[in-house]
Amino acid sequence: MTRPTPLPGRRVRGSHTGRPIMALLDLLGRRWALRVLWELRDGSSPTFRQLQQRCGGVSSSVLADRLRELGQADLVEHAGEGYLLTEQGRTLQESLAPLDAWASGWRPKAAD
């Protein structure tokens, strides 16, 4: 059974009301979703097979599901022969940059 695409206003994991941040985190938390967005960050428009190779290890059915969901969320689009980020997808990438910078300096305390 396929879960519906998490979108603002829809009931999602952790939120009965579908708060936008919860919908986004549910979507990005799905297997391979962040990797697909990462592989599209350079502005190229890889074909399905090229994107599958870049993601190394993702099955074609899971990749198709993620591309469908990311498309329904208006983050990725199929243009010509390949896939690329939409304007919203690009602004999401920009918004994630500070989180990436924070994570690069993340130093958890050693477990005792």
Kinemage of the C-alpha trace (Angstrom):
@kinemage 1
@onewidth
@group {chain A} dominant
@subgroup {mainchain}
@vectorlist {calphas} color= white
{ca met a 1} P 0.000 0.000 0.000
{ca thr a 2} L 1.434 3.348 -1.026
{ca arg a 3} L 1.297 6.162 1.497
{ca pro a 4} L 0.013 9.482 0.168
{ca thr a 5} L 2.578 12.173 -0.518
{ca pro a 6} L 3.114 14.316 2.585
{ca leu a 7} L 1.864 17.809 1.781
{ca pro a 8} L 0.909 20.784 3.965
{ca gly a 9} L -2.614 20.408 5.280
{ca arg a 10} L -2.599 16.612 4.989
{ca arg a 11} L -2.355 14.339 7.978
{ca val a 12} L 1.276 13.124 8.180
{ca arg a 13} L 3.476 11.216 10.612
{ca gly a 14} L 3.591 13.211 13.831
{ca ser a 15} L 0.890 15.709 12.874
{ca his a 16} L -2.843 15.239 12.541
{ca thr a 17} L -3.209 18.723 11.081
{ca gly a 18} L -0.456 18.468 8.484
{ca arg a 19} L 1.584 21.402 9.706
{ca pro a 20} L 3.875 22.406 6.823
{ca ile a 21} L 7.127 21.667 8.697
{ca met a 22} L 5.852 18.223 9.699
{ca ala a 23} L 4.795 17.457 6.124
{ca leu a 24} L 8.224 18.529 4.860
{ca leu a 25} L 10.089 16.450 7.437
{ca asp a 26} L 7.909 13.441 6.672
{ca leu a 27} L 8.636 13.815 2.952
{ca leu a 28} L 12.379 14.360 3.414
{ca gly a 29} L 12.535 11.461 5.868
{ca arg a 30} L 11.437 8.954 3.270
{ca arg a 31} L 14.102 6.591 1.949
{ca trp a 32} L 16.226 8.195 -0.771
{ca ala a 33} L 14.304 11.509 -0.873
{ca leu a 34} L 17.212 13.622 0.383
{ca arg a 35} L 19.663 11.747 -1.833
{ca val a 36} L 17.559 12.469 -4.924
{ca leu a 37} L 17.444 16.169 -4.029
{ca trp a 38} L 21.191 16.134 -3.353
{ca glu a 39} L 21.962 14.571 -6.729
{ca leu a 40} L 19.928 17.270 -8.497
{ca arg a 41} L 21.635 20.165 -6.712
{ca asp a 42} L 24.084 20.943 -9.534
{ca gly a 43} L 21.394 21.986 -12.018
{ca ser a 44} L 22.016 19.111 -14.420
{ca ser a 45} L 19.005 17.163 -15.651
{ca pro a 46} L 19.887 13.476 -15.436
{ca thr a 47} L 17.662 10.842 -16.984
{ca phe a 48} L 15.990 8.301 -14.747
{ca arg a 49} L 18.803 5.780 -15.330
{ca gln a 50} L 21.534 8.385 -14.743
{ca leu a 51} L 19.850 9.485 -11.516
{ca gln a 52} L 19.542 5.856 -10.432
{ca gln a 53} L 23.285 5.392 -11.037
{ca arg a 54} L 24.116 8.561 -9.099
{ca cys a 55} L 22.029 7.300 -6.195
{ca gly a 56} L 23.790 3.914 -6.272
{ca gly a 57} L 21.696 1.243 -4.674
{ca val a 58} L 18.197 2.642 -5.087
{ca ser a 59} L 15.741 0.321 -6.791
{ca ser a 60} L 13.869 1.609 -9.812
{ca ser a 61} L 10.517 1.282 -8.011
{ca val a 62} L 11.668 3.301 -4.984
{ca leu a 63} L 13.245 5.960 -7.217
{ca ala a 64} L 10.034 6.197 -9.243
{ca asp a 65} L 8.037 6.600 -6.001
{ca arg a 66} L 10.358 9.329 -4.686
{ca leu a 67} L 10.325 11.214 -7.989
{ca arg a 68} L 6.523 11.022 -8.063
{ca glu a 69} L 6.246 12.299 -4.482
{ca leu a 70} L 8.834 15.045 -4.965
{ca gly a 71} L 7.011 16.031 -8.148
{ca gln a 72} L 3.645 16.181 -6.365
{ca ala a 73} L 5.313 18.361 -3.729
{ca asp a 74} L 6.550 20.671 -6.535
{ca leu a 75} L 10.218 20.125 -5.652
{ca val a 76} L 11.301 18.115 -8.709
{ca glu a 77} L 10.067 18.125 -12.282
{ca his a 78} L 10.631 16.048 -15.373
{ca ala a 79} L 11.848 18.372 -18.115
{ca gly a 80} L 12.812 17.133 -21.536
{ca glu a 81} L 14.589 13.853 -20.975
{ca gly a 82} L 15.710 14.426 -17.384
{ca tyr a 83} L 14.811 15.556 -13.904
{ca leu a 84} L 15.596 18.838 -12.206
{ca leu a 85} L 14.702 20.903 -9.202
{ca thr a 86} L 11.792 23.304 -9.477
{ca glu a 87} L 12.076 26.845 -8.143
{ca gln a 88} L 10.703 25.600 -4.813
{ca gly a 89} L 13.215 22.742 -4.876
{ca arg a 90} L 16.055 25.217 -5.366
{ca thr a 91} L 14.865 27.420 -2.502
{ca leu a 92} L 14.621 24.309 -0.318
{ca gln a 93} L 18.248 23.489 -1.193
{ca glu a 94} L 19.240 27.029 -0.206
{ca ser a 95} L 17.290 26.718 3.040
{ca leu a 96} L 19.061 23.463 3.894
{ca ala a 97} L 22.535 25.021 3.426
{ca pro a 98} L 22.691 26.451 6.992
{ca leu a 99} L 21.640 23.059 8.364
{ca asp a 100} L 24.415 21.437 6.328
{ca ala a 101} L 26.897 23.957 7.726
{ca trp a 102} L 25.707 23.262 11.261
{ca ala a 103} L 25.980 19.496 10.740
{ca ser a 104} L 29.541 19.869 9.451
{ca gly a 105} L 30.562 21.277 12.823
{ca trp a 106} L 28.453 18.904 14.887
{ca arg a 107} L 30.533 17.210 17.558
{ca pro a 108} L 28.420 15.086 19.906
{ca lys a 109} L 29.840 14.327 23.299
{ca ala a 110} L 31.510 10.942 23.501
{ca ala a 111} L 29.357 8.274 25.081
{ca asp a 112} L 30.664 7.075 28.442
